[in-house]
């Protein structure tokens, strides 16, 4: 996607809340939000949206890598 304010190309990650909570439970980080997790990877976080079933993370693009590789 493209961030409307900065006009930078961004990655938009859509994660099922069920999967999100499983990953965080396994990482002992259940009470932390995506902002805390991404800060540890030195990634710029632009926005986080939450629906009833999904979390949408708008973040800096990780060229050649996958977010879940880091998890």
Secondary structure, 3 states (H helix, E strand, C coil): CECCCCCCEEEEEEEEHHHHHHHHHHCCCCCCCHHHHHHCCCCCEEEEEECCCEEEEEEECCCCCCHHHHC
